[in-house]
């Protein structure tokens, strides 16, 4: 996964947790605007989320951040 996407995921997870607490859930769509302006990046996130890690549609932001920080 490219570093810019890793940074964006961490940023979004931290922001969501700051607003709603450590128990907040999110999907990979949370890392993108409501328009498909970078389909390659969206597919990269979807592949990591769905194919590589077989995550549920919604996961805890704390879990996702920990996975990214650990290099998964």
Secondary structure, 3 states (H helix, E strand, C coil): CCHHHHHHHHHHHHHHHHHHCCCCEECHHHHCCCCCCCHHHHHHHHHHHHHHCCCCCCEEHHHHHHHHHCCC
